Amino acid sequence: MPLLKGALHVHTTLSDGQLSPLQVADHYKDLGFDFVAITDHDYLLRPNYRAMIPAHNGILVFHGVELTIFEKGYIHVNRIYGDKEILHIFNHPAEYDLEFNELLKILESVAEKFPIDAVEISSKGFYTPEYDIDLVPYPKIASDDSHTKLGCGRAWIELECERNPDSIIRAIKAGDSKPCFR
């Protein structure tokens, strides 16, 4: 199986990012990525946003959305669509300014609403080791949460699987990806 490199949390001009979806795909391809998930904010999305995300030659582009969930404050969960599979990632836990045990309770409560498949162990592309522990009972991923060109490529995952959306999502759910940082 090929070793694939991917970004799972990227914002574009479809919400509050500075790059268009095509610019994002081109930039990540230039950085050597095999796939990128465009996960713009749900409350800022333009109507018909999915039609504005291009199929891209040379890099897989996932459609996604960053969901805002009210759970004792606002929590973000990325929903990323494959062909048949859907991936849910609990985003940037370090940004919620919660005690660890309180965060675990919120994660458990959110998991009752959404099938949480992974947890980010990064914040804006920087490693947050306090969540990279077995007490967080989900596979760990790293992401940029990029909104600008400068934020692209700080954190990613690597995995060995077939180069198609559903295989990538299944590998992440199985914990077969490795978080990486620049």
N, C-alpha and C positions, 0 to 999 in steps of 0.2 A: 504494500500500500504506500502511496506517496505521503510525505510529510507535508501537511498543509498549515498555513499561517493565516489567522483571521482576526478581524476586529468585530466585536459584537455590540458596540454602543457608540454610535456616531450620529451627530446632528447636522442638518443641512439648512438651506434657506427655506425649506418647507416648514420650519418652525423658527428656532432662534440661532441656527448656525450661520456661518459666514460663507460657506462654499455651497454651490449647487450640488444636487445629487450626482450629476455627471462629473463635476470637478472632484468630488469625494472619491468616486470610483477610480478616476484617473490617477489621483494622488496616491491612494492606497496601492494600486497596481504598480506605480513607480517605486513605492517603498518595498515591493516584493511580496505583498499580501496575495493570497489566493481567494479570499472572500471577505466581504464587509457587510455588516447589517446596518441599514439606515433605520434609526430608531428615534424619530422626531417626537417631540412632546405632544401628547394627545390634546391638550387644551389649546395648543397653538396651531395645530395642523390645518392646512388649507383643504378645502373640499376637493375630493378626487385626487388626493395626494399620491395614491398608489400608481395612478397612470403617469405621474411625473417622475417616477423612479425608473431609470433606464435599464434595459437588459444591457450588459456591458461585455464586450469581447475581451476575454482574457482574465476576468475576475468575476466570481459569483457575487451577485448583489441580492441580499435578502431584504424583503420588506419587513418592517417591524414598526413598533410604536412603543414609546415610553409612557406607560400608564401611571396616572397619579391616583393613589389610593389613600383615602383618609382612614388612618388607623392610629389614633392617639397622636395625631400630626400627619403630615403628608409623607408618604412613602412612595418610592418609584419602583416599578416592576417592568422590565422589558418583555414584550411579547414579540417573538420573532417567528415568522412563518416560513416553513419549508414547502415542499409540494403537498405533502400530507401531514407531516409532523409539525407541532408547535412547541416552541421553547419558551419558558418563563424564567427570567433571571431577576433575583432580588438585587436591586442596584445600590451601590455605594453606601454600605451601612455606616461607614465612618463619618459621613456627613450629617447624620441624624442627631448627633450629640446626646446619645443615650448611654446609660449604664449598660454593661454587657448583658446582664440577666434580663433587663427590660427589653433590649433589642431581641433577645431570643424569644421572649413572649410575643412580641409583635411579629416576628418572623413566623412563629407557629400560628398566630391568628390569621395572617395574610395567606399562609399555606392552606387554610381551610377554605379560602375563596378561590385561590389559583393554585394549580399544581406546580409549585416552585421546583425548578429543576437544577438550579445552580445559584451561587451567591458570588457577587463580585468581591474580590479582595484587593481592590484598587479604588482610588479616588482621583479623578481627573488624570488617570494614567500612572499614578504613583502608588507603590505598594503599601498596603495597610495590614501588617502582619497579625494584628490582634484578631482578625477574622479568618486567618489561615490556620485554623486549629480544628481538631476533631469535634469539639463541642458545637461547632456549626455543622449540622448534619447533612450537608449538601456538597456536591462537587464544587470546586472553586474555579473561578475564571478571572482573568485580568482583562481590563478594557480601558480605552482612552477616555470615553465620555467626551470626545472631542467636539468642539464647536468652531474651531479655527484650524487653519493649516498647521500652525505651530503645535497644536495639541495632538495631531495625528501621529501614530506610530510609537507612542510612549509605552503602551502595554498591549499585549495580544495573547492569543492562545495558539498552541501548536498541537496537532493531532495527526494520527495516521489513520486514514480511512479513504473510502472512495470519494471522489470529488463531485459530490452532488448534495443538494441541500438536506435531504432527509438523512443521509448517512452521517453528515456532519452533526446534525441535531441529535441523532441517536448516540453518537460517540460522546458528545458533551453530557448528555443525560446519564450515560454509563460511567462518567468520571474518567474518561479516557483522553482528556485534554490536559495540557500542561500550561499553566500561566507563565508568561514571560514578560520581562521588563527591560527597557533600554537602559 
